[in-house]
Amino acid sequence: MHDSTAEQTRIANVHPPAWENPRAKDRYHLVVIGGGTGGLVTAAIAAGLGARTALVERHWMGGDCLNVGCVPSKALLRAAREWHAASTAHERFGGPVVDGQRDFGAAVRRMQEIRADISAVDSAPRYRELGVDVFFGQARFTGADNVTVDGQNLRFRRAVIATGTRPAVPPIPGLADTGYLTNETIFSLTEVPRRLAVIGGGPIGAELAQAFARFGSIVTILQKDQRILGKDDPEAAGIVAAALARDGVRILTSVKIERVERRQSIVIHSVREGRNEELQADAILVASGRVPNVEELGLDEAGIEYDQRRVITDDRLRTSNRRVYAVGDITGRAPFTHVADAHARMVVQNALFFGRKKVTDLVIPWCTYTHPELAHVGMKWDEAGKRGDTMDSITIPLHDVDRARLDGDEAGFLRVHLREGSDKILAATLVGDHAGDIIGQLSMAMRQGLGLSAVGATIFPYPTEAEVIRKAADAWRKRKLSPRVRGLFQLYFRLVR
Ligand SMILES: Cc1cc2nc3c(=O)[nH]c(=O)nc-3n(C[C@H](O)[C@H](O)[C@H](O)COP(=O)(O)OP(=O)(O)OC[C@H]3O[C@@H](n4cnc5c(N)ncnc54)[C@H](O)[C@@H]3O)c2cc1C
């Protein structure tokens, strides 16, 4: 499986086969458990500031994001997007007629090469050079201020748990026997399954369903809820669902899977709207949630509270053991790489320097990298009412933005939610080809306390899709014009010749 040169390079970086663990120092300022984004950023900053730092990783440095998450998925999505652009070029733009063979193997090789290149940044030798003692092995607390790994004791002043999550596998009878893919195995495929059933219609399921459909799989999403991308604005999720359907993805909602069996192929038995249904597939991708990596960590020995979803932390990311903090996905908070990174920066201050940074002060954007992308920032679409905020909402269809029309990216929209009667931005949703990039501008405005009118006073180059933000500001300004002010303007222009 790791036989290509690129794969050997990656493994030499993320878990060098001949690695020898260093001899543990007497006591560390900081011991970090888990070498994914959260752990790596924490360890790098702490060591850079001069703290005696140890990092323990049991599998691959870089964690999910580098090895089996963001990096490989976005590389395959990009390749699939190119193939889609090529094969629809004539119909959409009068471009060339392309009818070639989709080369999934080539896309995988490209992905592996990029992933291998990027892995140098997360590599064990680099972290050693940064001054971090890197230990490979399973970390386990054996007391309130001690962790063991590979037969050595790492005593600490502070520790950070950054052990992340893994795929949750639903207890469907027969699933273990038929076999299934998860994000941990799907990126090792070199050919696409002819028929792929995706269990789960969250961001991971939606992204991979589209990528595999564009590479020629017949893809069906089986979603237990009434719609896919349930954490996002329903209208925005509907636009993505329609795009997936255009790519040939069948989306079955309100599905209850009863059992799975292998005949000539895999057969999935389910109930939908009271009817029994059967679906044939050659492979199943399980993308139906995550469970925290808490087992074998010895959390009870260290007095650290946890539940089935997470290690429990307070607003400053401290656990019930005052020496121990947690960052990233293991906290059960927004499960994104950029959030793990933000947690890490906070925790170094809070754990080592009496900082008082709070997670609730973070402005968090996220994006699902389907085509079109669906990006959001701020409170969830259904949270405002619950918190008692009353909102004004402004929606600008991308059809009103020249660049979106020129690019054939008109289906989406920007929706900005403002505190009622003011231009304070509470949240925003954007669906469009560049939504993930553009949402960053609204994140920055929210973080800096800039209202929509201040963002709208910015000059955006024409024609760009980011102009949609200025259009939202214009719409707000127009709406703000009360009938009285409008009447005064009309009177003024009647008098002035
Ligand atoms: C398919 C997919 C696509 C994704 N795409 C995106 C995206 O586009 N953008 C985005 O922001 N996020 C994305 N994510 C989410 C992102 O990968 C995670 O949010 C991020 O990896 C969290 O980092 P972390 O450090 O908390 O945990 P992880 O990356 O999970 O790292 C945890 C590490 O801890 C190690 N570990 C666990 N237990 C122990 C132990 N006892 N001892 C030693 N080591 C241990 C593990 O081996 C692992 O390396 C994606 C996820 C998936 C699965």
The ligand as an ORCA input file, in Angstrom:
! r2SCAN-3c Opt
* xyz 0 1
  C     -12.164     13.176      4.974
  C     -11.944     14.385      5.847
  C     -11.826     15.632      5.260
  C     -11.617     16.750      6.053
  N     -11.514     17.957      5.438
  C     -11.321     19.067      6.195
  C     -11.171     20.335      5.569
  O     -11.225     20.447      4.342
  N     -10.971     21.420      6.350
  C     -10.905     21.314      7.714
  O     -10.719     22.331      8.391
  N     -11.031     20.117      8.340
  C     -11.236     18.999      7.609
  N     -11.334     17.779      8.226
  C     -11.235     17.725      9.704
  C      -9.772     17.748     10.158
  O      -9.075     16.676      9.583
  C      -9.707     17.681     11.673
  O     -10.485     18.720     12.213
  C      -8.277     17.817     12.183
  O      -7.481     16.772     11.703
  C      -8.280     17.808     13.723
  O      -6.964     17.830     14.208
  P      -6.625     17.218     15.644
  O      -5.210     17.584     15.903
  O      -7.652     17.616     16.612
  O      -6.801     15.628     15.491
  P      -6.200     14.562     14.487
  O      -5.800     15.138     13.201
  O      -7.203     13.454     14.462
  O      -4.869     14.045     15.208
  C      -4.914     13.275     16.380
  C      -3.638     12.464     16.477
  O      -3.546     11.874     17.778
  C      -3.001     10.573     17.662
  N      -3.384      9.818     18.862
  C      -4.636      9.434     19.242
  N      -4.585      8.812     20.435
  C      -3.291      8.786     20.804
  C      -2.601      8.280     21.946
  N      -3.239      7.687     22.961
  N      -1.266      8.408     22.009
  C      -0.596      9.020     21.005
  N      -1.197      9.525     19.925
  C      -2.523      9.423     19.822
  C      -3.609     10.062     16.366
  O      -2.838      8.996     15.832
  C      -3.586     11.318     15.479
  O      -2.411     11.406     14.729
  C     -11.523     16.631      7.461
  C     -11.627     15.366      8.058
  C     -11.833     14.256      7.278
  C     -11.927     12.901      7.940
*
